[in-house]
C-alpha cells in the first residue's frame, strides 16, 4: 500500500519546533516524546535496513518505524496483532456497542489530571454496566466488557468517552445458563446514565479530598471550597450521555468495528487534505447533521496543539477488559460460556463461528515491486542518522496498547 500524500509526521516535522517555541512553558515530557517519535518515524533518524529481491537482485532501503502508540503511521501492525489475539475470544452471540461520554465542562480538569480521572472514568462505567446488568430487573447476569478510551472529537477538541463492546447477554449467577438480552435492547440508557454520573462524582470527590487533583491554570478557581462545591452541583444536574448503538450482526461485524476503533489515533492520515503556508486543511464528519462531510482549516501549530491534547500518560492502558472478559481467568470463562451456549442451543440463526485466520504465505519483506516474482529479504542494517527536529530519537517503543 502506498503512503499517503500528507501525514501527521509532515506537519510535526515542519511545525513541531514552532509549537514548542509557543508552548514550551506548559508542555510536559510525554508530548515532547511523542513529537520526537513521530518526527523520526520512517526516517534515517531511527536507522533502517537494506532489502534485496531473492529473484532479480532489485534492492531498496527501508527506514525503521518508531512503533509509538500515538503515531498514526505505526498503528496498522499493532492493530492487526491485537485483533488476531482477540479473534479466538468472540462468542457466537450478537454484540452491542455502548458509548459513555464525560460532560464537556470536565475537560479542563481532566486535561490537568489525566491519569486519575481517566482511571475514574474506566472504574465508574465498568461498575455501572456490571451492576445494572446483574440487577434481576434488567438482565440478571454477569456480562463481559471490552473498553476503548477515546479522547477526541472529529475536530480534535478534547472529548473523553469510552467505547464498550459487549456480548448481548451473560451467565446466570450460578453459571449454568446464558441469559440473553432482547434482540434490539441491551440495558436502559437512562438508568446507566444516572448510575454512571453518581459513581464518577463519588470518585471525583474522593480524589479531591485525598489531594490527588492538580487545580491550576484554568482550574485555579476550583481550589477554593465554594467554587468546587458549585462545580460539583452543576455536574450533578447535567445530563451524562450514554448511548447504546444497535447490535452488531455477529462476530464478523465485531471484528470489523474493532479494526476501526481499538488502535485509532486522534486523526488518520487520509483525513489530511492540504498543508499550505502554515495552514492545515482536514476533513471531518458533522454527526449532528447526518454525518455530513466538511472541511476545517487550522493554523498548523494549533493543529499540533490539538493533536497533543490526546497524548495519554506513560504506561496508561486505554484498552481494558472487565467481567467475563477480565484478563484473569478469561480463557476458562470463555470455555464455560461456549459450553453453556452450545448446550442450550441458543445461538441465533445465521451466526457462524469465526474461521481461524489462515497463515499468510508472503515472506516478511513482501513481494518484489520490480519483477513481481521474487520476495524482498533483509541483507543489511542501516545505522541511525541524526535529523534536525528529532535530535534525540527515542528507541522503538513496545507500548502499543
C-alpha positions in Angstrom: 0.0 0.0 0.0 1.4 3.4 -1.0 2.0 6.0 1.7 -0.5 9.0 2.0 0.5 12.2 0.2 0.2 14.1 3.5 0.9 12.6 7.0 0.8 13.9 10.6 4.5 13.5 10.6 4.9 16.1 7.8 3.1 18.6 10.0 5.2 17.7 13.0 8.5 18.0 11.2 7.6 21.4 9.8 5.9 22.9 12.8 6.9 20.9 15.8 9.6 23.4 16.7 7.2 26.3 16.3 4.8 24.6 18.7 7.5 24.0 21.3 8.5 27.7 21.0 5.0 28.8 21.6 4.0 26.4 24.4 7.3 25.4 25.9 6.4 26.6 29.4 3.4 24.2 29.6 4.5 21.2 27.5 5.0 18.1 29.7 7.6 15.3 28.8 5.1 12.9 27.2 4.0 15.3 24.4 7.7 16.1 23.7 8.5 12.4 23.4 5.6 12.0 21.0 6.8 14.8 18.8 10.3 13.3 18.6 8.9 9.9 17.9 6.6 11.0 15.1 9.2 13.3 13.5 11.7 10.5 13.5 9.3 7.8 12.3 10.3 6.1 9.0 13.3 8.5 8.6 17.1 7.9 8.8 16.9 9.1 12.4 15.9 5.6 13.5 18.1 3.7 11.1 16.7 1.1 8.7 17.6 -1.9 6.6 18.5 -2.8 3.1 16.3 -5.4 1.3 17.1 -7.3 -1.9 14.9 -9.4 -4.2 15.8 -13.1 -4.0 15.0 -13.4 -7.7 16.2 -10.3 -9.6 18.5 -8.7 -7.1 16.5 -5.5 -7.0 17.5 -3.6 -3.8 15.7 -0.9 -1.7 16.3 1.0 1.5 13.6 1.0 4.2 13.6 3.3 7.2 12.5 1.9 10.6 9.2 2.9 12.2 9.0 4.5 15.7 6.3 2.0 16.8 4.9 4.6 19.3 1.3 4.1 20.2 0.5 7.8 19.4 1.9 7.6 15.9 -0.8 7.3 13.3 1.6 5.6 10.9 2.5 2.8 13.2 -0.9 1.5 14.4 -1.6 -0.9 11.5 0.7 -3.7 12.6 -0.2 -3.3 16.2 -3.9 -3.3 15.4 -3.5 -6.5 13.3 -1.6 -8.3 16.0 -4.2 -7.3 18.7 -7.1 -8.4 16.6 -5.5 -11.7 15.8 -5.3 -12.3 19.6 -8.9 -11.3 20.1 -10.5 -13.4 17.3 -10.4 -16.5 19.4 -12.4 -14.8 22.2 -15.5 -13.9 20.3 -18.7 -15.7 21.3 -21.4 -16.7 18.8 -23.9 -14.1 20.1 -25.0 -10.6 19.0 -22.7 -7.8 20.3 -23.7 -4.3 21.4 -21.8 -1.0 21.2 -22.2 1.4 24.2 -20.7 4.8 24.3 -20.3 6.8 27.6 -19.2 10.4 27.5 -18.0 12.8 30.1 -19.6 16.3 30.2 -17.5 18.9 28.3 -17.3 21.1 31.5 -15.0 18.4 32.9 -12.4 18.7 30.1 -10.1 21.3 31.7 -10.0 19.3 34.9 -9.3 16.0 33.1 -6.6 17.6 30.9 -4.8 18.6 34.1 -5.3 15.3 35.8 -5.5 12.7 33.0 -4.2 9.6 34.9 -6.6 9.8 38.0 -9.7 11.0 36.0 -9.3 8.6 33.1 -9.0 5.9 35.7 -12.1 7.1 37.4 -13.9 7.0 34.1 -13.0 3.4 33.5 -13.9 2.4 37.0 -17.2 4.2 37.1 -18.5 3.0 33.8 -17.4 -0.6 34.3 -19.0 -0.8 37.7 -22.2 0.8 36.2 -22.5 -1.7 33.4 -21.7 -4.7 35.6 -24.0 -3.6 38.4 -27.0 -2.8 36.2 -26.6 -6.0 34.2 -26.6 -8.1 37.4 -29.9 -6.5 38.6 -32.7 -9.0 38.1 -35.0 -6.2 37.0 -32.8 -5.8 33.9 -30.7 -8.8 32.8 -29.7 -10.6 36.0 -26.5 -11.8 34.5 -22.7 -11.4 34.7 -21.5 -9.9 31.5 -18.2 -9.4 29.7 -16.9 -5.9 28.7 -14.2 -4.6 26.4 -13.5 -0.9 26.7 -11.5 1.5 24.5 -10.8 5.1 25.6 -11.1 7.8 23.0 -10.3 11.4 24.0 -11.1 13.3 20.8 -13.9 14.5 18.6 -13.9 15.0 14.8 -12.3 18.4 15.1 -9.7 17.2 17.6 -11.1 19.0 20.6 -10.9 17.2 23.9 -13.9 14.9 24.1 -13.2 12.0 26.5 -15.5 9.0 26.1 -15.4 5.2 26.3 -16.5 2.8 23.6 -17.7 -0.6 25.0 -18.1 -3.8 23.0 -20.4 -6.1 25.0 -21.9 -9.6 24.2 -25.7 -9.4 24.2 -26.2 -11.5 27.4 -24.3 -13.1 30.2 -24.0 -16.0 32.6 -26.6 -16.6 35.3 -25.3 -16.1 38.9 -25.0 -19.9 39.2 -23.1 -20.0 35.9 -25.4 -22.7 34.4 -27.4 -20.6 32.0 -26.8 -18.0 29.3 -29.3 -15.1 29.8 -29.8 -13.2 26.5 -31.0 -9.6 26.3 -33.7 -8.6 24.0 -32.6 -8.6 20.3 -32.5 -4.8 19.9 -32.2 -3.7 23.5 -29.3 -4.2 25.9 -29.8 -2.1 29.1 -31.8 1.1 29.8 -29.6 4.0 29.0 -31.3 6.4 31.4 -30.5 4.1 34.3 -26.9 3.7 33.0 -26.6 7.4 32.8 -27.7 8.1 36.3 -25.6 5.4 37.9 -22.5 6.4 35.8 -22.9 10.1 37.0 -23.2 9.1 40.6 -20.3 6.7 40.6 -17.9 9.1 38.8 -18.8 12.0 41.0 -18.2 9.9 44.1 -14.7 9.0 42.8 -14.1 12.6 41.8 -14.9 13.8 45.4 -12.7 11.2 46.8 -9.7 12.1 44.6 -10.2 15.8 45.6 -10.5 15.0 49.3 -7.3 13.0 49.2 -5.3 15.7 47.4 -4.8 13.8 44.1 -6.0 16.6 41.8 -4.0 19.5 40.4 -6.0 22.7 40.3 -4.0 25.3 38.5 -4.4 27.4 35.3 -8.0 27.2 34.0 -8.9 25.2 37.1 -7.4 27.6 39.6 -10.7 28.9 40.8 -11.8 25.4 41.8 -9.1 25.3 44.6 -11.5 27.3 46.8 -14.2 25.2 48.6 -17.2 27.2 47.5 -16.5 27.1 43.7 -15.6 23.4 44.0 -19.0 22.6 45.5 -20.8 24.7 42.9 -18.9 22.9 40.2 -19.9 19.5 41.6 -23.5 20.7 41.8 -23.5 21.8 38.2 -22.2 18.3 37.2 -24.9 16.7 39.3 -27.6 18.5 37.3 -26.1 17.8 33.9 -27.3 15.0 31.7 -24.4 12.5 31.2 -24.6 10.9 27.8 -24.8 7.1 27.5 -25.6 5.9 24.0 -26.3 2.2 23.2 -26.0 1.7 19.5 -27.9 -1.1 17.6 -26.5 -4.6 17.9 -23.8 -5.8 15.6 -24.8 -8.5 13.2 -22.4 -11.1 14.7 -18.8 -11.8 15.4 -17.6 -10.8 11.9 -19.1 -7.3 12.4 -17.5 -7.1 15.8 -14.1 -7.6 14.3 -14.8 -5.0 11.6 -15.7 -2.5 14.3 -12.7 -3.3 16.4 -10.4 -2.9 13.5 -11.6 0.7 13.1 -11.6 1.6 16.8 -9.1 -0.2 19.0 -5.8 1.4 17.9 -7.2 4.6 16.4 -5.1 7.7 16.9 -6.7 11.2 17.1 -6.8 11.6 13.3 -6.0 9.3 10.4 -3.7 10.4 7.5 -6.5 10.1 4.9 -8.4 13.0 6.5 -5.5 15.4 5.9 -6.1 17.3 2.7 -3.6 20.2 2.3 -0.8 22.0 4.2 -0.1 25.4 2.7 1.7 28.4 4.2 1.2 27.3 7.7 -2.4 26.3 7.4 -3.6 22.7 7.5 -7.0 21.6 6.0 -8.6 18.4 7.0 -11.9 16.6 6.6 -14.3 15.9 9.4 -17.8 14.5 9.9 -20.6 16.6 11.3 -22.6 14.0 13.3 -25.3 16.4 14.2 -26.3 16.8 10.5 -26.3 13.2 9.3 -22.6 12.6 9.2 -22.1 15.4 6.6 -18.6 15.6 5.3 -17.0 19.0 6.0 -13.5 20.6 5.9 -11.7 22.7 8.5 -8.6 24.7 8.1 -6.4 25.4 11.2 -3.1 27.1 11.9 -0.6 24.3 11.7 0.7 25.0 15.3 -2.9 24.9 16.5 -3.3 21.5 14.8 -0.2 20.2 16.6 -1.6 21.5 19.9 -5.0 19.8 19.4 -3.3 16.6 18.3 -1.2 16.5 21.5 -4.2 17.0 23.8 -4.8 13.3 23.3 -1.4 12.0 24.4 -2.0 9.6 27.3 0.2 9.3 30.4 3.1 6.9 30.0 2.0 3.3 30.5 -1.7 4.2 30.8 -3.8 1.3 29.3 -6.6 2.6 27.1 -7.9 -0.9 26.2 -9.3 -2.8 29.2 -11.4 -5.9 29.9 -13.9 -6.5 32.7 -16.4 -9.1 33.9 -16.4 -12.3 32.0 -13.6 -10.9 29.8 -11.3 -9.8 32.6 -7.7 -10.8 32.0 -7.6 -13.1 35.0 -9.4 -16.4 34.2 -10.6 -15.2 30.8 -9.9 -18.3 28.9 -11.6 -20.6 31.4 -14.6 -18.4 31.5 -14.9 -18.3 27.7 -14.8 -22.1 27.6 -17.6 -22.2 30.1 -19.7 -19.6 28.1 -19.3 -21.6 24.9 -20.2 -24.8 26.7 -23.4 -23.2 28.1 -24.3 -21.7 24.7 -23.8 -25.0 22.9 -25.7 -27.0 25.5 -28.7 -24.7 25.4 -28.6 -24.3 21.7 -29.4 -20.6 21.8 -27.0 -19.4 19.1 -29.1 -17.0 16.9 -29.7 -18.4 13.4 -27.3 -17.2 10.8 -24.4 -16.7 13.1 -21.4 -18.8 12.2 -18.2 -19.3 14.1 -15.4 -17.0 13.1 -13.0 -19.0 10.9 -9.5 -19.3 12.2 -7.2 -16.9 10.3 -5.2 -18.5 7.6 -1.5 -18.2 7.8 0.0 -15.7 5.4 2.3 -17.2 2.9 4.1 -13.9 2.0 7.7 -13.6 3.2 8.3 -10.8 5.8 9.8 -8.4 3.2 6.9 -8.6 0.8 6.8 -9.3 -3.0 9.4 -7.6 -5.2 8.0 -4.4 -6.8 10.3 -4.8 -9.8 9.8 -8.3 -11.0 6.7 -9.4 -9.1 8.1 -12.9 -8.8 10.7 -12.8 -6.0 10.5 -11.6 -2.4 12.4 -8.9 -0.7 14.7 -10.2 2.0 16.8 -8.3 4.6 20.5 -8.2 3.7 21.9 -5.3 5.9 21.1 -2.9 8.7 21.4 0.8 8.3 22.7 2.9 11.2 20.6 5.8 12.6 21.4 9.3 11.2 20.6 12.5 13.2 17.9 14.7 11.7 17.2 18.4 12.5 13.9 18.0 14.5 14.5 14.6 16.0 17.8 15.4 17.7 17.1 12.8 20.4 15.3 10.0 18.7 13.7 7.6 21.2 14.2 3.9 20.9 11.3 2.0 19.3 8.6 1.7 21.8 6.9 -1.5 22.8 3.9 0.4 24.3 1.2 -0.3 21.7 -1.8 -0.8 23.8 
